[in-house]
């Protein structure tokens, strides 16, 4: 199992599950190109009302084939899996043609999350026909409309690709997939902004100081970048690779000086207060970003922010052709302890 954490949630997943789609409050994971899990979360300080949330789920997913949040129709094994979440999380279980899920709420973190496991139906239930009400009854429900593609398949003597869904129960998911989902669910945690926030995605892992919120991020070949803000303070973390291409033969201190806009003599070769894990060469700097002279005018000065104190560090990761850079800008006094705590937690992760 591999630990992942992203902007308020953390969980452990099988080693071959990889991030497929990443947004501020959404994460999907895929195995060999097939989506296995989707998570969507948001701050939710309101009291969790199970009937109200169940009704909202039914309304929002009314076009989802076979969707149900009725506890009498959700697969019994899925309900058993979710029971392990109590009392840590309140939840509303649901199921649909493609899998099972739950809307969970953490009162301590004041956050809710919707998890969806895309599970194959059990071989025992796939293709099984469940009798419906007597067709002669006045309350009988007519047959579901068949799509043109499904009708053509039937004419050619082939069964439609989708398994049959009972009107009384969602299809029972495969037992092995259920056990895997249960293992993942037991590791799910929601984190509030009042504590250090863990981030573990792709090859970058760190604990962001309390109060900082994610404003922007970039994941592309050669670059992982996270940008945070706390009031007027900003924090940027970057992992760049290959380091030899980034540096282009320039010593790390010279590269850091050019990037920070300071003289090389102002860049130290040791980081104050901490030594990042696996750092084989390092550079650190501090500078003050002065307020423009225009800010000295009485009216503009009241609107303008004061001087910004920048503290930065960069280092090469031992046994990796990768470079890490962090930069903290604070409107108050310099905060080397904050940067030191961040650097101590920052790891380049093994993604193999």
N, C-alpha and C positions, 0 to 999 in steps of 0.2 A: 504494500500500500504506500501511496505517496501523498504527503500533506500539501494541500493547496489552501491559499487564503487570498481573498480579494475584497477590499473595500467594505468590510463589515461582516464577512462570513469566512469560515474556515471549515474544511472537511478533509477526510482522507479517502482517496479513490484508488482503484487498481492502477498499477504502474503504466499500463498501455492506454489509459484514458488521457487524451490531450485536449487542451483548450481549442474550441472550434470557433466560438464567437464570444467576444469580451466587450461589455459595455459598462458604464458606471455602476449600474445595479442589475446586471444580467450576466450570467455565465453559462455557456453550454460546453459540454465535454463530449468528445467523440472517440470511438475505438475503430481504427482502420477505416475512417471516413464515415462511420455510422454514428449518429447522435445517440448517446446513452443517457444523458442527464441534462436537464435544463433547470436553472435556478433564477428566480426573479425576486428581489426583495426591496423593502422600502422602510423608512422610519414609520412607526405605527404606535403612537402613544395612547390611542383610544383603548377602552376596555374591549376585550375580545368576546364577542357574542357569537356563539356557534350557530344558532338558527339564522342570524342575519348574514354571517359570512357564507353559510351554505347556500342561502337563497341568491346571494351575489354571484357565487361561482356558477350556479345553474344558469343564471341569466347571462353571464359573460361567455359561457361556453355552449350556449344552446345550439350552435351550428357544428359543434365538434361531434363527429360520429360516435354514437354509443355513450356519450358523456353522462355520468351520474355522480352526484354527491349524496345520494340517498344511502344511509348506512345499511339499509336492508338489501341494497343491490351491489354495493361495493364488495369485491371478492373477500371472503372470510379470512384467507391467509394474509392478505394485505392489511386488514384490520389488526391481525395478530402482530404483524411486523411493526406497525405504528405504535402499538401499546407500549413499546420500550421507550418511547419519547416522554411519557408521563413520569413525574409531574413537571419535568424541566420545561416542556413545551406544551401549549395547548394546540390543538390541530383539528382540521376538518379533512377527512379522507375523501378522495374521489378516484374515479377510474374512467377510462374511455377505451375505444377500440384499439388504440395503439399502446396503452400502458396504464400505469397507476401513478398517483401523486397525492400530495397533501398541501394544504395551506396551514403553515405553522406560525405560532406567535410566541415570542419570548418577552414576558412582561418585564424582566430585569433589564434587558437591552432595549426595550421599547421599539421592537422591530418585528416585522412579519416577513415570511419568505414562502414562496410557492415553489415546490420541488416537483418535477415531473420525470419519472423514469420511463423511458420508452422500452417496454418489455414485450417480448414475443409471447403469444398465448401458449398455455400448456398444451402438449400434444393430446391430452385427455379431452380438452374442451374444443380444440380447433376442429372445425367442421362438424361439430355436433349440433343437431337440431333440437331445440327445446320447444315443446308444444306450447302454443299460445292458447287464448281463450277459444271456446267453442264457436265456430263460425256461424252457427245458427242463433247464437245469443244476440239480442239487440245491442249489447254493449261491446260486441266484438270489434276489434280494431282491424282495419284493412291491411293488406300486405304493404310493406315498405316499398316505395318506388325503386325500380332497378335502373341503374345508370345505363346509357347506351353501350358503353364498353363491356359492362357485366353481361348485358343481354346478348351481345355478339359472342362473348365467350361461351355462354350457355348454348347458343345456337350451334357453335362449332364443337360442342360436346365437352368443353372444358369448364371446370369450376372457376368462379371468379377468384381473383387473387386474395381478397379480404376474407377472413374467417367470419362465420356466422355469429351474430351477436344476439343473445337472448334479450327479450324485452324485460325479463324479470331480473337478470343478473348480467353484469359485465363479465367478459371472459376471464377465466382463471389464468393468471400469468404463470410462466414457466418457473418451476421451483428453484432451479439453480440461479436464475436471474433474480428471483425474490430474495434469496439468501444474500446475494451480492448487494442488492439495494439495502437490505437490512444492515449490513456491515457498514455501508457508507453513511446511512442515516444516524447510526449511533455515534458517529464522530462529528456530526454537524454542530457548529457553534455559531452564535450570532454575537457580534462585538459592538459595544457602544463607543462613542467618541470620548467618553470619560476616561478611557484606558488606552494604553499603547495599542495601536492598530496593526495587526500582522498582515503582511503582504508576502505571498509565496506563489509566484506565477512565472512560467517559462523558466529562466535560469536565474531569476533575481528574488532574493528573500531578505526581508527587513522588518523591523518594528518601528512604525512611525510614532513620534511623540504625541501625547494626548492633545486633542484640540485641533490638529491639522486635518483638513478634509481634502480629498482627491479632487483636483480641478481639471486635469487633463492627463493624458497618457499616450504613449506611442510604442507599438510593438512592430518592428520590421527587421529584416535581416541586418545584423550588425548593430542594432540599437534597441535597447529597452529604456524608456524614459518615463518617469513619474513626476508629476508636478502637484504640489500641495500648497494650501493656504490656511493661515490661522490669523484672522483679523488682517492686519497690515503685513504680517510676516509671510514669507514664501520659502518653500523648500523644494529643491530639485535633486532628483537622484537619477543617474544615468549609468548604464553599462554599455560600453562600446567595444566592438571587436571587428576584425582582428586588430589587436593593439599595435602591432608593427606597422600596419597600414595607416592607422589613425595618427601615430606619432611621426611617421615618414622620416625616421632616422633622427628626430629631434629628442634630446633628453626630456624626461618627464617634467622636470622643474621648468624648463623653457616652454614646454607645451602648456603647462598650467598657468604660467605667467601670461602668455599670450591670450589664453582663453579668459582669464580673469581681468585682463587689462591692467596689470601691474608690472613693475620692473622685476627682472629675474632675482635680484638681490632681496626682494621682499618675500620670496617664496622659500619656505623652510623644507628641509628634506625629511623632517620627522613631524608626525601629527601630534598636536598637544593633547594630553590627557588620555590618549587611547592608542591602541595598535589594532587596526582592523584584522580580522581573521585572514590568514594566508596572504598578507601584503608583503611583497618582496622588495618593492620600491615605492616611496610615497612622496607627496608634495602637499604643502598646506600654506594657506595665505589668509590674511585678514585685510580688510580695507573699509573705509568709510565713504559712502556715496553721498556727497554733499548736496544740499538743496540748492537749486539754481538761484542765482542772485535775484531774479525776479520775485522769488518767494519772500524777500526781505520787505517788500511793500506791505503796508499794514493790512489791506483787505485780502490780498492774495496770500500773505503769510498765514492768516488764520485758516485758510482753506487748504493750504499745502501741508503735506506731511513733513515731519522733521527728517534729520539725516538717517540714512539706512546703514546699518552695520552688516557687512558681509563677511561670513566665515566659510571657507571652502577647503576641500581636500580632494585629492585624487591619488590613486594607487594602482599598481599593476598586481594582478592576482597570480600568486605562485602556481606554477605548473599549468597555467592557462594563458592563452594569448588574448587576454581580456583586460580592459581598463575600466575602473569604476571612478565616478566623479560625483561629489555631493556639494551642494551650495545652499547655505542658509542665510537669508536676509531678514534681519529683525529691525523693527522700528524703535525698540527700546535699546537697552544695553546689549553689548555682544553676548551671545549665548553659546560659549564653547562647550559647556557641559551638555547642552541639548544635542549638539552635533556629535560629541563624543559618544553619547548613548546610542545615537543612530548608527554611527560607524561600527561600534562594537557588535551591533545586531546584524549588520549587513553581510550577506553571504552570496557568492555566486554558486548556484546549485548545479548538481549533476543531473542532467536531463536524460541520460541514457537509460 
